Structures are given as structure tokens and as C-alpha cells.
């Protein structure tokens, strides 16, 4: 059986709290689960491993991804010539 969860209190600036709640909602998580996942990822090295993998992907395939993005954006650029993104 899993250990009972412990309750704690954290004081955050209002804008930090709002950003955290928005990020949690975007991931389909409640705020408590979001914070728990951040702590787990940070303390187990999972976050660093994921960031390293993302960096390798960018280094190895960045030019391809840039070209793909330009191709996908091209039809929209033609609709509004001269308008900055």
C-alpha cells in the first residue's frame, strides 16, 4: 500500500501561482500533481535527461525542423504578405 501523502504549504507570488496553474491545466493536471511531477523530475534527473534528449534532437535535426516549419507557414505568409509573425 502506498504511503499517505503529506500536506505542505508553499508561498508563491500571485503571478507565479497563476502561471503554475495555467501550466498544470495545459497538461491536464491539477496544481498539486503538477508541482509533485516537477519535484520528481528535478530530483530524479528525468528532467535533465529529457532536456538533453531535446537538445540532441535540435542539434541533429534542427535544419530539417526549420525547413518544415517554413513550409508549413508558407501558405499563411501568402495570405498576409509583409505582415511580421
BAFI-16052 format. One record per residue (C-alpha): residue number from 0; x, y, z. Coordinates in steps of 0.05 Angstrom, whole numbers, padded with zeros to 5 digits. Layout:
BEGIN
+-----+--------+--------+--------+
|  nr |     c1 |     c2 |     c3 |
+-----+--------+--------+--------+
| NUM |      X |      Y |      Z |
...
+-----+--------+--------+--------+
//
This chain:
BEGIN
+-----+--------+--------+--------+
|  nr |     c1 |     c2 |     c3 |
+-----+--------+--------+--------+
|   0 |  00000 |  00000 |  00000 |
|   1 |  00026 |  00069 | -00017 |
|   2 |  00046 |  00116 |  00039 |
|   3 | -00003 |  00171 |  00056 |
|   4 |  00012 |  00237 |  00024 |
|   5 |  00037 |  00294 |  00068 |
|   6 |  00007 |  00363 |  00063 |
|   7 |  00052 |  00423 |  00060 |
|   8 |  00045 |  00498 |  00048 |
|   9 |  00082 |  00539 | -00004 |
|  10 |  00081 |  00614 | -00011 |
|  11 |  00084 |  00640 | -00082 |
|  12 |  00079 |  00707 | -00116 |
|  13 |  00010 |  00714 | -00148 |
|  14 |  00037 |  00715 | -00219 |
|  15 |  00079 |  00652 | -00205 |
|  16 |  00019 |  00616 | -00177 |
|  17 | -00024 |  00637 | -00237 |
|  18 |  00029 |  00614 | -00286 |
|  19 |  00035 |  00547 | -00249 |
|  20 | -00039 |  00536 | -00251 |
|  21 | -00042 |  00552 | -00325 |
|  22 |  00016 |  00505 | -00339 |
|  23 | -00018 |  00450 | -00299 |
|  24 | -00084 |  00459 | -00335 |
|  25 | -00049 |  00457 | -00402 |
|  26 | -00021 |  00389 | -00383 |
|  27 | -00088 |  00364 | -00357 |
|  28 | -00062 |  00362 | -00285 |
|  29 | -00086 |  00392 | -00221 |
|  30 | -00037 |  00441 | -00190 |
|  31 | -00015 |  00393 | -00135 |
|  32 |  00001 |  00337 | -00184 |
|  33 |  00038 |  00387 | -00229 |
|  34 |  00083 |  00410 | -00171 |
|  35 |  00094 |  00338 | -00150 |
|  36 |  00116 |  00319 | -00221 |
|  37 |  00163 |  00378 | -00225 |
|  38 |  00197 |  00358 | -00160 |
|  39 |  00202 |  00285 | -00181 |
|  40 |  00231 |  00303 | -00249 |
|  41 |  00281 |  00351 | -00218 |
|  42 |  00305 |  00305 | -00163 |
|  43 |  00309 |  00241 | -00204 |
|  44 |  00347 |  00271 | -00263 |
|  45 |  00288 |  00256 | -00310 |
|  46 |  00281 |  00330 | -00328 |
|  47 |  00355 |  00337 | -00344 |
|  48 |  00353 |  00274 | -00387 |
|  49 |  00293 |  00299 | -00425 |
|  50 |  00325 |  00367 | -00437 |
|  51 |  00390 |  00333 | -00461 |
|  52 |  00350 |  00290 | -00509 |
|  53 |  00313 |  00351 | -00535 |
|  54 |  00379 |  00388 | -00546 |
|  55 |  00407 |  00328 | -00585 |
|  56 |  00345 |  00327 | -00628 |
|  57 |  00353 |  00401 | -00644 |
|  58 |  00427 |  00393 | -00659 |
|  59 |  00417 |  00333 | -00704 |
|  60 |  00352 |  00354 | -00739 |
|  61 |  00346 |  00429 | -00728 |
|  62 |  00355 |  00448 | -00801 |
|  63 |  00302 |  00398 | -00823 |
|  64 |  00254 |  00423 | -00770 |
|  65 |  00266 |  00496 | -00790 |
|  66 |  00253 |  00479 | -00863 |
|  67 |  00190 |  00441 | -00845 |
|  68 |  00165 |  00499 | -00804 |
|  69 |  00177 |  00547 | -00862 |
|  70 |  00139 |  00501 | -00909 |
|  71 |  00081 |  00496 | -00861 |
|  72 |  00079 |  00571 | -00851 |
|  73 |  00085 |  00589 | -00925 |
|  74 |  00010 |  00585 | -00942 |
|  75 | -00005 |  00633 | -00885 |
|  76 |  00051 |  00681 | -00905 |
|  77 |  00019 |  00687 | -00974 |
|  78 | -00047 |  00706 | -00943 |
|  79 | -00016 |  00766 | -00908 |
|  80 |  00046 |  00788 | -00946 |
|  81 |  00091 |  00836 | -00909 |
|  82 |  00060 |  00822 | -00841 |
|  83 |  00110 |  00801 | -00788 |
|  84 |  00094 |  00739 | -00747 |
+-----+--------+--------+--------+
//
